[in-house]
Amino acid sequence: MDTYSRYDFSNVWYTNNDVYGVIGDNYQRILIKFISIKRNEKNKTEYVVRGKSSVKSNVCDFTGTITIVKVQELKKTKFGIDDEYKNVGIKSQGLLIANYKFTEDKNQKDAGEFRGTLQTIFYVDKNDFIKYNDIESYKDNYFNNAFTGKWKSNNSGKEKICNWGDYRVPSVNCNFDIGAGELSVAEKYLKNGWNVKPKQKWWQ
């Protein structure tokens, strides 16, 4: 971890717009958008986050933290299809593991708190910057930024599973996503917010 504490990872968490998420056992669709992510300069493993969530058109603001707990460097560098990235100067690739806690505005309707674990794959480029690792995005099972955890209601104290990620939803039943090359939600779940295309820039 010490090797990577000097790097700022904030850009890898809002690089991508293809974020898909579920809340509850019925896999109701949840939309998540990070508005701002800034590293805490006094504690460089912690990132201060501001964002928005939306379930059934109910939008909530949230604030919170992402705290890095572990970084594992890959022993063998992956260069993509036909070694496309072999000569671009990649210094290293790794897996980041973090804990997150996001608290929705208690004055807003149906607010609660998100808690869980985040896994992100990244690489360090030739200029010594952290980059979002989409080198293997051509693979059918590719996903990144896997947030897996729970959401707890302020009103009832009840907890629901709540997972989201880039390109795919992590840690869901195999009968939910039946797509090969991309996310394709099974018909039985479509009525839970998946048959309606979200408004562009719904968070504004």
ZINOR-V988603 format. One record per residue. N is the residue number from 0. RES is the residue in three letters. SS is DSSP state (H for helix, E for strand, L for the rest). D_CENTER is the distance of its C-alpha to the mean C-alpha in Angstrom with 2 decimals. Layout:
((N/RES/SS/D_CENTER) (N/RES/SS/D_CENTER))
This chain:
((0/MET/L/20.53) (1/ASP/H/23.42) (2/THR/H/23.35) (3/TYR/H/19.93) (4/SER/L/20.41) (5/ARG/L/21.95) (6/TYR/L/18.96) (7/ASP/L/16.63) (8/PHE/L/12.98) (9/SER/H/11.93) (10/ASN/H/12.04) (11/VAL/H/9.40) (12/TRP/H/6.54) (13/TYR/L/8.34) (14/THR/L/10.22) (15/ASN/L/9.20) (16/ASN/L/10.34) (17/ASP/L/9.95) (18/VAL/E/7.11) (19/TYR/E/8.64) (20/GLY/E/8.87) (21/VAL/E/11.93) (22/ILE/E/13.95) (23/GLY/L/17.22) (24/ASP/L/19.22) (25/ASN/L/20.06) (26/TYR/L/16.48) (27/GLN/E/16.90) (28/ARG/E/14.43) (29/ILE/E/12.24) (30/LEU/E/11.01) (31/ILE/E/8.59) (32/LYS/E/9.50) (33/PHE/E/9.52) (34/ILE/E/13.22) (35/SER/E/13.94) (36/ILE/E/12.71) (37/LYS/E/15.80) (38/ARG/E/16.83) (39/ASN/L/19.46) (40/GLU/L/22.46) (41/LYS/L/24.26) (42/ASN/L/21.58) (43/LYS/L/19.68) (44/THR/L/17.18) (45/GLU/E/16.00) (46/TYR/E/14.02) (47/VAL/E/14.95) (48/VAL/E/12.50) (49/ARG/E/13.75) (50/GLY/E/12.24) (51/LYS/E/13.14) (52/SER/E/12.62) (53/SER/E/14.96) (54/VAL/E/16.58) (55/LYS/L/19.87) (56/SER/L/20.24) (57/ASN/E/20.11) (58/VAL/E/18.11) (59/CYS/E/17.43) (60/ASP/E/16.76) (61/PHE/E/14.91) (62/THR/E/15.18) (63/GLY/E/14.23) (64/THR/E/13.21) (65/ILE/E/10.95) (66/THR/E/13.63) (67/ILE/E/13.75) (68/VAL/E/16.02) (69/LYS/E/16.47) (70/VAL/E/16.36) (71/GLN/E/17.98) (72/GLU/E/19.64) (73/LEU/L/20.21) (74/LYS/L/23.95) (75/LYS/L/24.23) (76/THR/L/22.74) (77/LYS/L/21.55) (78/PHE/L/22.94) (79/GLY/L/21.88) (80/ILE/H/24.34) (81/ASP/H/27.89) (82/ASP/H/26.74) (83/GLU/L/25.66) (84/TYR/L/24.05) (85/LYS/L/26.84) (86/ASN/L/28.74) (87/VAL/L/26.19) (88/GLY/L/26.37) (89/ILE/L/23.17) (90/LYS/L/23.92) (91/SER/E/21.40) (92/GLN/E/18.15) (93/GLY/E/16.07) (94/LEU/E/13.40) (95/LEU/E/11.93) (96/ILE/E/11.60) (97/ALA/E/11.04) (98/ASN/E/11.70) (99/TYR/E/10.44) (100/LYS/E/12.77) (101/PHE/E/12.64) (102/THR/E/16.05) (103/GLU/E/16.96) (104/ASP/L/20.33) (105/LYS/L/22.94) (106/ASN/L/25.29) (107/GLN/L/23.21) (108/LYS/L/23.63) (109/ASP/L/21.84) (110/ALA/L/19.80) (111/GLY/E/18.24) (112/GLU/E/15.87) (113/PHE/E/12.43) (114/ARG/E/12.54) (115/GLY/E/11.04) (116/THR/E/9.77) (117/LEU/E/6.90) (118/GLN/E/7.87) (119/THR/E/7.78) (120/ILE/E/10.85) (121/PHE/E/12.88) (122/TYR/E/16.55) (123/VAL/E/19.26) (124/ASP/L/21.38) (125/LYS/L/25.15) (126/ASN/L/25.01) (127/ASP/L/23.12) (128/PHE/L/19.88) (129/ILE/E/16.34) (130/LYS/E/14.86) (131/TYR/E/11.75) (132/ASN/L/13.03) (133/ASP/L/13.63) (134/ILE/L/17.10) (135/GLU/L/16.93) (136/SER/L/15.19) (137/TYR/L/18.65) (138/LYS/L/18.34) (139/ASP/L/18.08) (140/ASN/L/15.60) (141/TYR/L/13.18) (142/PHE/L/9.41) (143/ASN/E/6.83) (144/ASN/E/3.66) (145/ALA/E/4.71) (146/PHE/E/4.86) (147/THR/E/8.57) (148/GLY/E/11.26) (149/LYS/E/13.73) (150/TRP/E/14.69) (151/LYS/E/18.27) (152/SER/E/20.64) (153/ASN/L/22.82) (154/ASN/L/25.69) (155/SER/L/26.06) (156/GLY/L/24.13) (157/LYS/L/22.84) (158/GLU/E/19.55) (159/LYS/E/17.39) (160/ILE/E/14.67) (161/CYS/E/11.33) (162/ASN/E/8.43) (163/TRP/E/5.69) (164/GLY/E/4.08) (165/ASP/E/5.94) (166/TYR/L/9.60) (167/ARG/L/9.78) (168/VAL/L/9.18) (169/PRO/L/9.29) (170/SER/L/12.43) (171/VAL/L/14.46) (172/ASN/L/18.16) (173/CYS/L/19.36) (174/ASN/L/21.27) (175/PHE/L/18.34) (176/ASP/E/17.08) (177/ILE/L/20.36) (178/GLY/L/19.43) (179/ALA/L/20.44) (180/GLY/L/19.29) (181/GLU/L/16.52) (182/LEU/L/15.11) (183/SER/L/18.27) (184/VAL/E/18.42) (185/ALA/L/21.66) (186/GLU/H/24.37) (187/LYS/H/24.62) (188/TYR/H/21.19) (189/LEU/H/21.63) (190/LYS/H/23.44) (191/ASN/H/20.46) (192/GLY/H/19.07) (193/TRP/H/18.35) (194/ASN/L/21.71) (195/VAL/L/21.24) (196/LYS/L/19.54) (197/PRO/L/17.73) (198/LYS/L/19.75) (199/GLN/L/18.91) (200/LYS/L/17.57) (201/TRP/L/17.68) (202/TRP/L/16.49) (203/GLN/L/19.70))
